[in-house]
């Protein structure tokens, strides 16, 4: 299985199927169909603990990423060096359904659309993209994010 999904909050259950399908399409669009991704939908309370414990920020956030590529010895991973290797664990993406739903209302987008963008954003962090390093890195990351979002949207509306 390419995507291992865990829904740690009842509030996220209604989005589980679509988000898993988006994650599978994302892995394929990125050329990593044979790799493994762990995806968790959780609450603000749980993601706040993770954010505090791993990043030193005692606040909830929308998405966190934990790269297993980086832990495997490539620190930080080069986004262009990740190859489609059967069974390679790319890492874990954890999304707060509470924050995602608030942001969806604020940005006037559907919850599924917001979850998809957070998934893509977190996934790119797993591959080594980092918008906080420099303005140039931010431009590269956000351009890749838009390109992957467009690919996922194309596949969603095409008659396949």
N, C-alpha and C positions, 0 to 999 in steps of 0.2 A: 504494500500500500504506500502510495506517495505521500498522502497527507494523514496525519494522526490528529484527530480533533477531540477536544474536551470542552464541554460547556459546564462551567463551574457556577452558573447562576441561572435560575429559572427564567429570568428576564431575557436571556439570550436564546432560549430554545427555538423560538419562532424564526430565527435567522440562521440557524445551524446548517440546514441543507444548502441554502444558496451560498453561504460563506464557504462551505467545503467545496462546492462546485467551482467557485471563484478561485479558491486556493489551488485546486487541481489545474484549472486553465492557466493560472499564473505560472505554475511550475513548468507547464508545457511551453508557454509563450516565452519564458526565459531560457528555454533549452535545457531544463533540468528535470525532465519528466521522470527519470529513474532515481532521483535523489529523494530524500525524506525530509518532510517539514512537519513540525509539531505546531499546532495552532490551538490557542485557548481563549475562550470568551470568559471574562470574569467580571467582578464588581469593582467599583471605585475603591472600596475598602481593601480588597485583596491586592489590587494593583498599586495602591498607596504603600502597602507593606513592601512589595517588591521594589518599588521605586526608592523607598527609604533604605532598604537593606543593600541594594546593588548599586544605586547611583547617589545616595546621600541626600535625596530630595524627599522630604516628608510631606508630599502632596500626591493626590492621584494624577495620573496622566492618561493620555488616550491609548498609546501603544508602547510596548517595550519589546526589545529584541535581544535574544541571547544566542550569539553565533557559536555553533559547534565547529565551524570551519576555523575560526580564530583560535578556539581551544585546541584544535588539532595541530597547531604550530605555525600557522600563517597569521602573524599579528601585525597590523590589521590585515584582513584579507584584501587582495586586489580584486576588484569587481570583474576584471577581465580574465582572471586566472581560474575561476571556479568552473570545473568541468563536470559534465553529466556523467557521474559515476554511479553505477547501480548500488543502492543502499547507502550512499553518502549522506549522513545527517547534516543538513544545512543549518538547522537550529530551531529555536522556539520563538514564535510570535505570540505575544499576550496582548489582547485588546480588552479595554474596559467598555462593556456594553453601556454602562451608565453615561460615561463621557461621550461615547459615540452617538448616543441618542440625543444628548443635549446639543452636540455640535451639528447634528443633522438638522435639528430645528433652527439653530442659529444661522447656519449656512443655507437654509432652505433647500435641502436636498433630501432624498429618501434615505432612511436608515441603511438600507442595503448598499446604496451608493457610497455612503460615508464609511461603512465597514469595509467595503472593497478598497477604498483609498487608504485606509489605515493598514489593511493587510499588505498592500503593495509597498507602502512606506516602510513598514516593519521588515518586510522581506528584503528590500533593498539594503537596509542596515545589516542584515545577515550576510549579504554579499560584499560588504565593505564600503558601501556608499555612506557618506557622512556629511550632512549639510551644515554641521557646526564647525568643521575644520577651516573652511575658507569660503568666500563668496563664489569662487570658481567651482569648488566641490559642490556647493549648494546648487548652482546652476546645472551641473552635470546630473546630480541626483534627481532634481525636480523635472528635468527634461526626460530622464529615463522613467520616472514615475508616470508622467503624462503619456509617454509612448506605450507603456505596459497597460495603462488604463484604457487607452484607445484600442489596443489589441483585445483586451477582455470584452470591451463593449462590442467590437466587431463580431467576435465569436458568439456573443449572447444574442445578437439580432440576425445573424446570418442563418439561412435555412439549411442546416447540415443535419 
